[in-house]
């Protein structure tokens, strides 16, 4: 959990905004203007996110939807950011979608050799002899960010172009995947390859995890995979209140300090929140800043949390 000082940032900025609203000149015969109303939590959150970005020294993109109210928060929500491994949430959705029209697809066993292994394949490297089923590979891809498993699955879904086409089918008009693991992690500033916008990723997450892009059994399975993720404890999960359930997929490019987390949050006794956070920097040797992602999650959670909860 992030410190309380971070949690109260949005509320503090809301008060500051009210204080900074310009005075309205009053004509001699005019009535005094009404006092300015309270600043909406979403607006205060967006100011807080801009301040967080300024302190981070990088570029921060955030998009959030409160499905309980329809309220949205965005900061650079329509700008492109490197996907890193967040594309694997879409990949898992594509696998489950294929299984709906191809019975037995999830149970197919994929065999691969040592020559197929790429960097960071903690599950695949343990199964060189027997291989893994499609379902096991999809779970490894989401929960351990296994790169070999991701490549093997993409090869059966028409590669990066096939995955891009699937993302389009979820309503996401900005997702583009051009390369395979691990080349897609170059994260070069201004390079449009292997990028998406926070709003585009949020659109896909909402459709796949909460909407009708998948049938209920496949949707529940994707939820379970995301909730069981093991790589996100220091990011979104660290920034939301205790008792909130989180399903997420992280991404870490290893270049330009690029670190992402895309998630669905289930607060107690209310509708879920869809959240996409991307952060990248200008120095190719910069270190990732997990705390920035956690702080951004805190800002969003505080803005959407009902009073008194």
C-alpha positions in Angstrom: 0.0 0.0 0.0 1.4 3.4 -0.9 1.9 6.0 1.9 -1.1 8.0 3.0 0.6 11.2 1.7 0.3 9.8 -1.8 -3.3 8.7 -1.2 -4.3 12.2 -0.1 -2.7 13.9 -3.1 -5.8 13.9 -5.2 -7.9 15.4 -2.4 -5.3 18.0 -1.6 -5.0 19.1 -5.2 -8.8 19.3 -5.4 -8.8 21.9 -2.6 -5.9 23.7 -4.3 -7.7 24.0 -7.6 -10.7 25.5 -5.9 -8.5 28.1 -4.2 -6.8 29.0 -7.5 -10.0 29.5 -9.5 -9.8 33.1 -10.8 -12.0 35.8 -9.3 -15.0 36.8 -11.4 -15.4 40.5 -11.9 -18.8 41.9 -10.8 -20.4 44.7 -12.7 -22.0 47.5 -10.5 -25.5 46.3 -11.0 -24.8 42.6 -11.1 -25.4 40.1 -8.3 -22.4 38.5 -6.7 -21.5 35.3 -8.5 -22.1 31.9 -6.9 -19.1 30.4 -5.2 -17.3 27.8 -7.3 -18.6 24.3 -6.8 -16.4 21.4 -5.7 -13.9 20.1 -8.1 -14.8 16.6 -9.4 -12.6 13.8 -8.1 -11.7 12.8 -11.7 -10.4 16.3 -12.5 -8.4 16.4 -9.3 -7.0 13.0 -10.1 -5.9 14.2 -13.5 -4.1 17.1 -11.9 -2.4 14.7 -9.4 -1.3 12.4 -12.2 0.3 15.3 -14.1 2.2 16.2 -10.9 3.2 12.6 -10.4 4.6 12.5 -14.0 6.5 15.7 -13.4 8.2 14.2 -10.3 9.0 10.9 -12.1 11.0 12.5 -14.9 9.3 10.3 -17.5 6.1 10.2 -19.5 3.1 8.7 -17.8 -0.1 7.5 -19.5 -3.2 6.5 -17.5 -6.7 5.6 -18.5 -9.4 4.4 -16.0 -13.1 3.6 -16.2 -15.3 3.3 -13.2 -17.9 0.8 -14.5 -20.1 1.6 -11.5 -20.6 5.2 -12.5 -19.2 5.5 -16.0 -16.7 8.1 -14.8 -13.3 8.2 -16.6 -9.8 9.4 -15.7 -7.2 10.1 -18.4 -3.7 11.5 -18.6 -2.0 11.1 -22.0 -4.7 8.5 -22.5 -4.5 8.7 -26.3 -0.7 8.8 -26.7 1.2 5.7 -27.7 3.4 3.9 -25.3 5.5 0.7 -25.7 3.4 -2.3 -24.8 6.2 -4.5 -23.4 4.5 -7.6 -22.0 1.0 -6.1 -21.5 0.2 -7.5 -24.9 0.0 -10.9 -23.3 -3.4 -10.0 -21.7 -4.7 -9.6 -25.3 -2.9 -12.8 -26.3 -4.6 -14.8 -23.6 -7.9 -13.4 -24.7 -7.2 -14.4 -28.3 -6.4 -18.0 -27.2 -9.6 -18.2 -25.3 -11.6 -16.8 -28.2 -10.1 -19.4 -30.5 -11.1 -22.1 -28.1 -14.7 -21.1 -28.4 -14.8 -22.1 -32.1 -12.1 -24.9 -32.0 -13.0 -27.5 -29.4 -10.0 -29.1 -27.8 -7.7 -26.2 -28.6 -6.8 -25.5 -25.0 -5.9 -29.2 -24.5 -3.5 -29.4 -27.4 0.1 -30.1 -26.3 2.8 -27.9 -27.8 6.3 -29.3 -27.9 9.4 -27.1 -28.4 13.1 -27.4 -28.1 15.9 -25.6 -26.5 16.5 -23.6 -29.7 13.0 -22.1 -29.2 13.7 -20.7 -25.8 14.1 -16.9 -25.4 15.1 -14.8 -22.4 12.7 -14.9 -19.4 10.9 -18.2 -19.9 10.6 -19.5 -16.3 7.9 -22.1 -17.1 8.8 -23.2 -20.6 12.4 -23.9 -19.7 11.2 -26.5 -17.1 9.1 -28.4 -19.7 11.5 -29.0 -22.6 10.8 -32.7 -22.6 7.1 -32.9 -22.3 5.9 -29.6 -23.6 2.9 -27.7 -22.4 -0.8 -27.5 -23.3 -2.1 -24.4 -24.9 -4.0 -23.6 -21.6 -0.8 -24.1 -19.6 1.1 -21.8 -21.9 -1.5 -19.1 -21.7 -1.5 -19.2 -17.9 2.3 -19.1 -17.9 2.2 -16.1 -20.3 -0.1 -14.1 -18.1 1.0 -15.2 -14.6 4.8 -15.4 -15.2 5.2 -13.4 -18.4 6.8 -16.4 -20.1 8.2 -15.2 -23.4 8.7 -18.6 -25.1 5.1 -19.5 -24.3 4.0 -16.2 -25.8 5.9 -16.8 -29.0 4.6 -20.4 -29.3 1.0 -19.2 -28.8 1.4 -16.3 -31.3 2.7 -18.8 -33.9 -0.7 -20.5 -33.7 -2.7 -17.3 -33.9 -1.1 -15.8 -37.1 1.7 -14.0 -35.3 1.8 -10.3 -34.3 -0.5 -9.4 -37.2 -3.1 -11.9 -36.1 -3.0 -10.6 -32.6 -3.4 -7.0 -33.9 -6.4 -8.1 -35.8 -7.9 -9.7 -32.7 -7.4 -6.5 -30.7 -9.2 -4.6 -33.4 -12.2 -7.0 -32.9 -12.4 -5.9 -29.3 -12.9 -2.3 -30.3 -9.3 -1.2 -29.8 -8.3 0.9 -32.8 -4.7 1.7 -31.7 -3.2 -1.6 -30.6 -0.4 -2.7 -32.9 2.1 -5.6 -32.4 4.8 -5.8 -35.0 7.5 -8.1 -33.6 8.0 -11.2 -31.5 9.5 -11.7 -28.0 12.0 -10.3 -27.2 12.6 -7.9 -30.0 9.3 -6.1 -29.3 10.8 -4.6 -26.1 13.1 -2.0 -27.7 10.8 0.8 -26.4 12.6 3.5 -28.6 10.9 6.9 -28.0 8.7 7.8 -30.9 8.8 4.3 -32.5 5.2 3.3 -33.2 6.0 -0.4 -33.4 4.6 -2.6 -30.6 2.6 0.2 -29.0 -0.8 1.0 -27.8 -2.6 3.9 -26.0 -3.9 3.6 -22.4 -7.4 4.2 -23.7 -7.0 1.5 -26.3 -5.8 -1.0 -23.8 -8.6 -0.1 -21.4 -11.1 -0.7 -24.2 -9.7 -4.2 -24.8 -9.5 -5.1 -21.1 -13.1 -4.0 -20.5 -14.4 -6.0 -23.5 -12.4 -9.2 -22.7 -12.5 -9.3 -18.9 -15.9 -7.7 -18.2 -17.8 -7.5 -21.5 -19.1 -9.7 -24.3 -15.9 -10.3 -26.3 -15.7 -13.8 -24.6 -18.4 -16.2 -23.5 -18.9 -16.4 -19.8 -16.8 -19.5 -19.1 -13.8 -18.1 -21.1 -14.2 -14.7 -19.5 -14.1 -16.3 -16.0 -11.0 -18.2 -17.0 -9.2 -15.0 -18.2 -10.2 -13.3 -14.9 -8.7 -16.2 -13.0 -5.5 -16.0 -14.9 -5.1 -12.3 -14.3 -6.0 -12.5 -10.6 -3.3 -15.2 -10.3 -0.6 -13.0 -11.8 2.7 -13.2 -9.8 4.6 -10.3 -11.3 2.6 -7.2 -10.2 2.9 -7.0 -6.4 4.9 -3.7 -6.5 2.7 -2.0 -9.1 -1.0 -1.6 -9.2 -1.6 -4.1 -6.4 0.6 -2.0 -4.1 -1.4 1.1 -4.7 -5.0 0.0 -4.1 -6.8 -0.4 -0.7 -6.7 -3.7 1.2 -9.6 -5.9 0.2 -9.6 -4.9 -3.4 -9.2 -7.8 -5.8 -6.8 -7.2 -8.6 -6.3 -9.0 -11.9 -3.4 -7.5 -13.9 -0.7 -8.0 -16.5 2.5 -6.2 -16.1 5.0 -5.2 -18.8 8.7 -4.4 -18.4 10.7 -3.7 -21.5 14.2 -3.5 -20.0 15.0 -0.3 -22.0 14.2 3.4 -21.3 12.9 2.4 -17.8 9.6 1.4 -19.4 7.2 -0.3 -17.0 3.5 -0.9 -17.4 0.6 -2.5 -15.6 -2.9 -3.0 -17.0 -5.6 -4.2 -14.6 -9.2 -4.8 -13.6 -9.9 -3.9 -10.0 -12.8 -5.3 -8.0 -13.5 -3.1 -5.0 -15.8 -4.6 -2.3 -19.5 -4.3 -2.9 -19.4 -2.2 -6.1 -18.6 -2.4 -9.8 -15.1 -3.0 -11.1 -12.6 -0.5 -12.4 -10.6 -0.9 -15.6 -7.1 0.7 -15.3 -4.2 1.0 -17.8 -0.9 2.6 -16.6 2.2 3.1 -18.9 5.4 4.8 -17.9 8.5 5.3 -20.1 11.6 7.5 -19.9 14.1 9.2 -22.2 17.3 7.6 -20.9 17.8 4.1 -22.5 19.6 3.0 -19.2 16.9 4.4 -16.9 15.6 2.1 -14.2 11.9 1.2 -13.9 9.9 3.0 -11.3 7.4 0.7 -9.8 6.4 3.3 -7.3 5.1 5.6 -10.0 2.7 2.9 -11.2 1.6 2.2 -7.6 1.1 5.9 -6.9 -0.9 6.3 -10.1 -3.1 3.4 -9.0 -3.6 5.1 -5.6 -4.7 8.3 -7.2 -7.3 6.5 -9.4 -8.5 4.4 -6.5 -9.0 7.4 -4.2 -10.9 9.3 -6.9 -13.3 6.4 -7.5 -13.6 5.2 -3.9 -17.0 6.1 -2.4 -16.8 8.5 0.6 -16.3 6.6 3.8 -14.9 3.4 2.2 
